[in-house]
Amino acid sequence: MPNEPVLALRGVSKRFGAVQALTAVDLEISPGEVVALVGDNGAGKSTLVKTVAGVHAIDEGTITWEGRTVQIQRPHDAQALGIATVYQDLALCDNLDVVANLFLGSELSKATVLDEVAMEKRAKELLETLSIRIPSVRIPVASLSGGQRQVVAIARALIGDPKVVILDEPTAALGVEQTAQVLDLVERLRERGLGTLLISHNMADVQAVADRVAVLRLGRNNGVFSVADTSPEEVIAAITGASENAVTRRQARTTEVAK
């Protein structure tokens, strides 16, 4: 994995009036890496995502992109760099078909007329590359399952060839099979060399696809862990701020009995 992160936040802080939402937060994402961002409700995850996506400008700190300091003041700035964000609400148009949703806002045209043939061809190629299985690219999104809708939203983010993709709770409210479909797609993003920031409350999902886990607690960094070398209990302890919890107490009792 390259040493140089494609996206790095250094000492990023953000406040809303008297509320300090983020305090001196650091975060790095490298090409081909999946970083999970976890934390309890109110930990600052959504605020951090929105600062990277350009919804909120940071108050302090720096953001670097491929080694150079950049200013992200609005969503267009993030998109121009190569940052794509898929929010939890997906923002899909149910009455439009898959092709129209994929190219919504970035339609291809020929002589001022929509080039439906070119858009359908590119849509099929993209979905095939990502191993996304849907009945047809011409069916309304309303007829798709929750998992299919999620992967269509992620595929739409890739139309602009981003280098970093932010996924906000992509498996929330999905069943087991649909969750597996989305997690397979996250693996495809890694294989394509994209940096992926995965916001999730589901530790099983994090363990399944993430390389590292960054924990936020009360708007501050509370640890960055390698998934391969860290137990879910350690991450949960960092999320809750508990050096001692039910799991560690049970393990301590078991050890004491064994002695």
Salt bridges, closest charged atoms under 4 A:
GLU28 OE2 - ARG10 NH1 2.66
GLU33 OE2 - ARG212 NE 2.52
ASP59 OD1 - LYS14 NZ 3.79
ASP59 OD2 - ARG15 NH1 3.94
GLU60 OE2 - ARG15 NH2 3.17
GLU66 OE1 - ARG68 NH1 3.96
GLU66 OE2 - LYS163 NZ 2.57
ASP77 OD1 - ARG74 NE 3.40
ASP94 OD1 - ARG149 NH1 2.75
ASP97 OD2 - ARG138 NH1 2.87
ASP115 OD2 - LYS110 NZ 3.83
GLU116 OE1 - ARG138 NH2 3.11
GLU120 OE2 - LYS124 NZ 3.12
GLU120 OE1 - ARG138 NE 3.01
GLU169 OE2 - HIS201 ND1 2.42
GLU187 OE1 - ARG190 NH1 2.28
ASP211 OD2 - ARG190 NH2 3.41
GLU244 OE2 - ARG249 NH1 3.76
